[in-house]
């Protein structure tokens, strides 16, 4: 779960695994796999960092890194 800020300043906690797309224009729009869209204050780069931290905290990033390291480069 990651915490984001709506444009009105209210904090919202979302399931980072449901993020399908992040669009950055005048505002940042998060599209979830449920079809819901959220407009937030955070920039895309910050959301990516928050998502990576979340994935590390549940062990998914480490699992991906380990599988890449164990593959034979031949």
Backbone as CSV, one residue per row, in Angstrom:
resi,resn,N_x,N_y,N_z,CA_x,CA_y,CA_z,C_x,C_y,C_z
1,UNK,0.847,-1.177,0.000,0.000,0.000,0.000,0.889,1.235,0.000
2,UNK,0.477,2.239,-0.746,1.205,3.502,-0.757,0.237,4.650,-0.461
3,UNK,0.778,5.710,0.121,-0.029,6.877,0.455,0.190,7.949,-0.591
4,UNK,-0.903,8.473,-1.132,-0.859,9.551,-2.119,-1.724,10.700,-1.606
5,UNK,-1.595,11.869,-2.245,-2.326,13.050,-1.822,-3.218,13.539,-2.954
6,UNK,-4.513,13.619,-2.679,-5.442,14.174,-3.665,-5.181,15.672,-3.815
7,UNK,-5.714,16.278,-4.835,-5.488,17.701,-5.069,-6.050,18.578,-3.951
8,UNK,-7.060,18.071,-3.221,-7.627,18.842,-2.116,-6.822,18.694,-0.826
9,UNK,-5.700,17.959,-0.888,-4.816,17.805,0.263,-5.088,16.583,1.122
10,UNK,-6.158,15.868,0.865,-6.478,14.677,1.658,-5.605,13.504,1.234
11,UNK,-5.116,12.778,2.237,-4.284,11.595,2.001,-5.172,10.410,1.672
12,UNK,-4.652,9.540,0.824,-5.375,8.357,0.399,-4.373,7.217,0.299
13,UNK,-4.719,6.062,0.813,-3.855,4.889,0.735,-4.426,3.962,-0.334
14,UNK,-3.565,3.607,-1.303,-4.026,2.733,-2.384,-3.159,1.482,-2.459
15,UNK,-3.719,0.453,-3.034,-2.990,-0.794,-3.249,-2.085,-0.608,-4.469
16,UNK,-0.793,-0.578,-4.245,0.168,-0.333,-5.317,0.139,-1.422,-6.385
17,UNK,-0.324,-2.603,-6.045,-0.390,-3.692,-7.016,-1.483,-3.466,-8.058
18,UNK,-2.395,-2.533,-7.782,-3.485,-2.256,-8.709,-3.169,-1.145,-9.695
19,UNK,-1.997,-0.514,-9.564,-1.642,0.568,-10.476,-1.345,-0.008,-11.851
20,UNK,-2.092,0.476,-12.826,-1.909,0.019,-14.199,-1.111,1.039,-15.005
21,UNK,-1.381,2.334,-14.742,-0.723,3.368,-15.533,-0.663,4.660,-14.723
22,UNK,0.411,5.435,-14.942,0.556,6.759,-14.337,0.778,7.735,-15.474
23,UNK,-0.097,8.739,-15.572,0.022,9.764,-16.602,0.378,11.085,-15.933
24,UNK,1.328,11.785,-16.511,1.739,13.060,-15.937,1.563,14.153,-16.981
25,UNK,0.676,15.083,-16.694,0.483,16.260,-17.546,0.485,17.449,-16.589
26,UNK,-0.572,18.240,-16.586,-0.676,19.313,-15.600,-0.816,18.705,-14.202
27,UNK,-1.572,17.630,-14.113,-1.728,16.868,-12.872,-1.294,15.433,-13.143
28,UNK,-1.109,14.681,-12.084,-0.745,13.272,-12.234,-1.997,12.427,-12.064
29,UNK,-2.249,11.551,-13.023,-3.429,10.682,-12.992,-2.958,9.240,-12.880
30,UNK,-3.463,8.548,-11.852,-3.180,7.134,-11.657,-4.396,6.355,-12.138
31,UNK,-4.175,5.427,-13.055,-5.250,4.544,-13.494,-5.025,3.189,-12.843
32,UNK,-6.053,2.703,-12.169,-5.974,1.408,-11.500,-6.537,0.320,-12.405
33,UNK,-6.167,-0.903,-12.154,-6.662,-2.024,-12.961,-8.167,-2.206,-12.820
34,UNK,-8.757,-1.577,-11.809,-10.211,-1.622,-11.619,-10.930,-0.652,-12.540
35,UNK,-10.149,0.224,-13.214,-10.749,1.241,-14.074,-10.864,2.595,-13.392
36,UNK,-10.704,2.628,-12.073,-10.769,3.898,-11.342,-9.565,4.757,-11.681
37,UNK,-9.786,6.076,-11.712,-8.706,7.023,-11.950,-8.619,7.969,-10.764
38,UNK,-7.385,8.258,-10.339,-7.151,9.155,-9.218,-6.238,10.278,-9.677
39,UNK,-6.586,11.513,-9.346,-5.733,12.659,-9.639,-5.017,13.010,-8.346
40,UNK,-3.700,13.029,-8.386,-2.900,13.217,-7.176,-1.845,14.304,-7.369
41,UNK,-1.306,14.784,-6.241,-0.283,15.830,-6.264,1.102,15.301,-6.604
42,UNK,1.389,14.055,-6.233,2.720,13.480,-6.432,3.042,13.383,-7.922
43,UNK,4.308,13.544,-8.251,4.774,13.390,-9.625,4.966,11.897,-9.916
44,UNK,5.020,11.551,-11.189,5.162,10.151,-11.592,6.426,9.531,-11.018
45,UNK,7.531,10.271,-11.031,8.795,9.724,-10.515,8.694,9.374,-9.034
46,UNK,7.976,10.186,-8.270,7.793,9.900,-6.848,6.913,8.668,-6.654
47,UNK,5.880,8.538,-7.468,4.998,7.374,-7.368,5.735,6.090,-7.736
48,UNK,6.599,6.170,-8.723,7.397,5.000,-9.103,8.302,4.590,-7.944
49,UNK,8.924,5.574,-7.305,9.793,5.283,-6.161,8.999,4.666,-5.007
50,UNK,7.823,5.216,-4.718,6.974,4.662,-3.649,6.572,3.227,-3.980
51,UNK,6.247,2.983,-5.243,5.842,1.643,-5.661,7.005,0.665,-5.534
52,UNK,8.205,1.086,-5.931,9.377,0.215,-5.807,9.670,-0.099,-4.337
53,UNK,9.540,0.885,-3.465,9.755,0.660,-2.030,8.731,-0.336,-1.492
54,UNK,7.478,-0.200,-1.943,6.437,-1.133,-1.511,6.761,-2.550,-1.981
55,UNK,7.143,-2.688,-3.252,7.467,-4.011,-3.787,8.646,-4.639,-3.053
56,UNK,9.632,-3.832,-2.682,10.761,-4.340,-1.902,10.292,-4.798,-0.532
57,UNK,9.360,-4.040,0.066,8.906,-4.373,1.414,8.150,-5.702,1.465
58,UNK,7.539,-6.101,0.340,6.839,-7.383,0.330,7.649,-8.478,-0.361
59,UNK,8.885,-8.139,-0.759,9.789,-9.146,-1.299,9.683,-9.413,-2.784
60,UNK,8.891,-8.643,-3.519,8.759,-8.898,-4.948,9.953,-8.407,-5.749
61,UNK,10.514,-7.267,-5.396,11.666,-6.755,-6.145,12.863,-7.653,-5.931
62,UNK,13.074,-8.117,-4.722,14.205,-9.014,-4.446,14.052,-10.294,-5.254
63,UNK,12.839,-10.808,-5.384,12.606,-12.031,-6.137,12.940,-11.821,-7.611
64,UNK,12.587,-10.678,-8.155,12.883,-10.375,-9.555,14.385,-10.233,-9.739
65,UNK,15.047,-9.491,-8.848,16.496,-9.311,-8.939,17.217,-10.651,-8.860
66,UNK,16.772,-11.527,-7.979,17.422,-12.823,-7.808,17.269,-13.664,-9.073
67,UNK,16.090,-13.654,-9.685,15.882,-14.464,-10.879,16.728,-13.952,-12.039
68,UNK,16.927,-12.650,-12.124,17.764,-12.088,-13.182,19.212,-12.494,-12.967
69,UNK,19.673,-12.513,-11.728,21.044,-12.863,-11.422,21.331,-14.341,-11.661
70,UNK,20.338,-15.193,-11.534,20.565,-16.624,-11.653,20.414,-17.143,-13.081
71,UNK,19.920,-16.293,-13.990,19.767,-16.730,-15.376,21.134,-16.836,-16.036
72,UNK,21.271,-17.847,-16.895,22.532,-18.062,-17.614,22.597,-17.098,-18.802
73,UNK,23.647,-16.258,-18.898,23.729,-15.269,-19.976,24.071,-15.858,-21.342
74,UNK,24.241,-17.152,-21.431,24.622,-17.801,-22.702,23.524,-17.679,-23.656
